[in-house]
Every structure is written in C-alpha cells, then in structure tokens.
Amino acid sequence: MAESSGSSKTPSKIYESVESECLAFVKECAAEFRWRDLSKDVIMDIGCGSSLNCCNAILKEFPDVKALVAVDENRSVFSSINEKDERIQLCVGNIIKRETLKEFEGKMDKVISTNLIHQVPNKKLAFENVYYMLKPGGEAAFLFALDTCFCPFIEAMLKDPPHQAIYKVSEVFSQTLHFNCVTFNKL
Ligand SMILES: C[S@@+](CC[C@H](N)C(=O)[O-])C[C@H]1O[C@@H](n2cnc3c(N)ncnc32)[C@H](O)[C@@H]1O
C-alpha cells in the first residue's frame, strides 16, 4: 500500500510574471526538499505549457539536471517551441488519464506542476496518477490557486464585454487568487 507525507503552504508574494513565479516555486521546492545535486534526477513537469516555465526554471537553478519530461495534454502547445534544451523530452499526456503516461510510471525522481491543478476537475485522480509516476522516495510539488469564490466570479466577469475591456486577465488573476503550494514524498 502506498503511503505519502506532505506539507502545504501559501506563498505570500505576488509575482510580476509567470516565469518569475515558476522560478520562485522551484526555489521553494529546492528548499523544502533540500535539492542540491540533480545530476541523476529525471523531473516531470505536468501541464508545462508552451513557455516551459518550470523546465527552464529547473535548468536555471540546476544546470546539471539529468533530464526533464515536459507533459501537456494539449499537443498544440508544443508546436510553438522552436528551441529547447536537448534534455527536455516533450510528451502529450493527460494527468487524469493514467494510460497516456504509462511509459513513465515509477520512473520519475520528481514531479512538479504549476498553475494546473486548479483547472483539473478530478484532483484526487490527478494526485494519484502523479504518485504512480514517482520512483520510491520520489518527490512531488504543486502550485495552484485555492478554490475561492473569486475564480467563478472573475471568469464570469471576463465574459462580460464591458469588464473584458477594463481588465487584463493576468492582472486580475494575480491580484485576486491565493496560491497554495503542496508537496509530498513517495515513501
Ligand atoms: C495555465 S497553463 C500553466 C503552464 C505552466 N505550468 C506555467 O505555470 O507557466 C496550464 C497548462 O496545463 C495544460 N493542461 C490542462 N489540463 C491538463 C491535464 N489534465 N493534463 C496535462 N496538462 C493539462 C494546459 O494545456 C496548459 O498548457
């Protein structure tokens, strides 16, 4: 039977860009898990998006990392990626469809994900599937927006033309959403 231990904290800072948010998240992970040498580690970034923000943050903080697996359910995010480090493997996969990530099961040293979990309808299944990806002793960390009434409110507001004209989505979300950072280990 699988066991896990975990922790959760709410970052207090609002970041200027998603890129800087992801870099801060990777630094947070490094402090939480005491990451030093990742030269033997394979790290999966789930919901990587077209900017590969987390992969690039890992490469910046840990230039010796062994390999990265960048996963996204949307194939089109990969079409705009022209240049990438050769250690990044791009993979179309859906974290709530375990069969789409079968080849990676039990092979990941670490799994990270930013700005995805709050979009996933079945979060329990997502966390379970991440668990399957990890090697024993593997670590996982997630940054996601807490489930507040602001999300549906803002989404509705942004569909309303007068409000669409006033607000930029990124500004509204960074000012109103509270982010939570959750980590766990596979024992
Ligand atoms: C808001 S973007 C975040 C991108 C990146 N992690 C960041 O923080 O900059 C969410 C990404 O997750 C992908 N995504 C959504 N649902 C997913 C799922 N179930 N499995 C894998 N990727 C998913 C989307 O296609 C999108 O590229």
The ligand as an SDF file (V2000), in Angstrom:
LIG
                    3D

 27 29  0  0  0  0  0  0  0  0999 V2000
   -2.1430   27.7230  -17.0730 C   0  0  0  0  0  0  0  0  0  0  0  0
   -1.1320   26.6960  -18.0600 S   0  0  0  0  0  0  0  0  0  0  0  0
    0.3150   26.5800  -16.9980 C   0  0  0  0  0  0  0  0  0  0  0  0
    1.5900   26.4110  -17.7720 C   0  0  0  0  0  0  0  0  0  0  0  0
    2.8600   26.3430  -16.9030 C   0  0  0  0  0  0  0  0  0  0  0  0
    2.8070   25.2510  -15.9710 N   0  0  0  0  0  0  0  0  0  0  0  0
    3.0910   27.6390  -16.1790 C   0  0  0  0  0  0  0  0  0  0  0  0
    2.8440   27.7320  -14.9620 O   0  0  0  0  0  0  0  0  0  0  0  0
    3.5380   28.5930  -16.8290 O   0  0  0  0  0  0  0  0  0  0  0  0
   -1.8740   25.0820  -17.8240 C   0  0  0  0  0  0  0  0  0  0  0  0
   -1.3720   24.0600  -18.8310 C   0  0  0  0  0  0  0  0  0  0  0  0
   -1.8330   22.7690  -18.4030 O   0  0  0  0  0  0  0  0  0  0  0  0
   -2.3160   22.0480  -19.5320 C   0  0  0  0  0  0  0  0  0  0  0  0
   -3.3020   21.0840  -19.0390 N   0  0  0  0  0  0  0  0  0  0  0  0
   -4.6010   21.3200  -18.6980 C   0  0  0  0  0  0  0  0  0  0  0  0
   -5.1810   20.1960  -18.2380 N   0  0  0  0  0  0  0  0  0  0  0  0
   -4.2200   19.2240  -18.2730 C   0  0  0  0  0  0  0  0  0  0  0  0
   -4.2110   17.8470  -17.9240 C   0  0  0  0  0  0  0  0  0  0  0  0
   -5.3020   17.2530  -17.4400 N   0  0  0  0  0  0  0  0  0  0  0  0
   -3.0650   17.1380  -18.0770 N   0  0  0  0  0  0  0  0  0  0  0  0
   -1.9500   17.7460  -18.5880 C   0  0  0  0  0  0  0  0  0  0  0  0
   -1.9130   19.0530  -18.9430 N   0  0  0  0  0  0  0  0  0  0  0  0
   -3.0200   19.7940  -18.7900 C   0  0  0  0  0  0  0  0  0  0  0  0
   -2.8740   23.1190  -20.4540 C   0  0  0  0  0  0  0  0  0  0  0  0
   -2.9110   22.6790  -21.7980 O   0  0  0  0  0  0  0  0  0  0  0  0
   -1.9030   24.2720  -20.2250 C   0  0  0  0  0  0  0  0  0  0  0  0
   -0.8320   24.2410  -21.1460 O   0  0  0  0  0  0  0  0  0  0  0  0
  1  2  1  0
  2  3  1  0
  2 10  1  0
  3  4  1  0
  4  5  1  0
  5  6  1  0
  5  7  1  0
  7  8  2  0
  7  9  1  0
 10 11  1  0
 11 12  1  0
 11 26  1  0
 12 13  1  0
 13 14  1  0
 13 24  1  0
 14 15  1  0
 14 23  1  0
 15 16  2  0
 16 17  1  0
 17 18  1  0
 17 23  2  0
 18 19  1  0
 18 20  2  0
 20 21  1  0
 21 22  2  0
 22 23  1  0
 24 25  1  0
 24 26  1  0
 26 27  1  0
M  CHG  2   2   1   9  -1
M  END
$$$$
